[in-house]
Amino acid sequence: MPVYNASCWLDECLQAILQQDFTGTMELSVFDDASTDDSRKVVEVWRDRLEARGISVVISGHNSAQPRGVGYAKNKAISQSCGQYLCFQDADDVMMPQRVRLQYEASVLCPDSLIGCRVQRVPEGSTERYTRWINAITQDQLVTQVYTSHGPTVIMPTWFCSRNWFLKVGWFDEGGKGVPEDLLFFYQSLRQGGGVARVDQCLLVYRYHEKATTHSVTEETIWSQRVGFLQEKVLSQWESFTIWNAGKQGRKLYRCLSPTNQKKVKAFCDVDENKIQKGFYTYEESKERPKPKIPILHYKDASAPFIICVKLDMTEGVLEENLNSLHLKEGTDYYHFN
């Protein structure tokens, strides 16, 4: 558990750790990333109670002028710990009593996987679409929807994995503020052939607040990682494809592709008659002469495979209906990018 100025959440968080119904041996490893509040003192106060319950406690940290970032703090907490399995806990979240037990059981069965769980978001209603996505995507979609702007399909605050798998993937990026260390690790795990699984029970109260470190990562940083991973894993396997959305997002994806992958785009497709009537998209920034012109078709006239650049869960089911009408298989005939 990395900690940075979390004293207002820690009592609730640590009480929940104390109440775990897991009967094996447990250790709490805390690294304090230069907190300026009394976070470390709060954890120290809990030490006796946790140890009385058989949970050993390791606490360290540093007092530099600036925090070194979540990646650094997580790495430190892991390197000073000794468990064969790692359960990641954010100091502002609260685990349900059965979390460690159920995720441990899942992890023993899938030792090369990142195991997540369903969550309850507080305050209720914050990040509604995101929360619905976390809890509702299917086990297959945990693997196919890794390119969307939502990030890892099992979210970092719910991760559980074997230490062996963690060490095989490698440590978190320690670039500090603005680095999506969870997404980088997640992609690296997939590159190594790792699985993704979810315990289909709500095992974490996942708190939303303005101070959360998530807010320090820019959309552009995440966008470039996603485009890179999509090209590496999917587009490299395809000879040609269609971008579903002739609007801003679809065109932006096209412009961000490598020249090799731009040449594979046989068309854009859309439902908007105005875009379709234009007939094509001209890539004005291109150095090529003549400039590339990409046809814009109605989605019914376009051919798979598709990269879908339309936001999920934003069209009142119309996108999903249109996709279903074409009898396509996600992960073969199309991937969601937004």
Protein Blocks (a to p, Z undefined) as FASTA:
>chain_A
ZZehkllmmmmmmmmmmmpcbfbdcddddddehiabfklmmmmmmmmmmmmnopacdddd
dfbfbdebjklmmmmmmmmpcbfbdcdddfkbccdfklmmmmmmmmmmmmmbccdddddd
ddehiakllmmmmmmpcfklmmmmmmbmnlpfbdfklgccdfklmmmnopcdfebghiaf
klmmmmmmmmnopacdddfbdfbdcdddfklmklmpcfklmmmmmmmmmmmmmmmmpmbd
cdehjbfklmmmmmmpcfklmmmpmbdcdfblklmmnopacdfkbmbdcddddddddfkl
pccddddfbdehilgommmmmmmmnopaehilpccfZZ
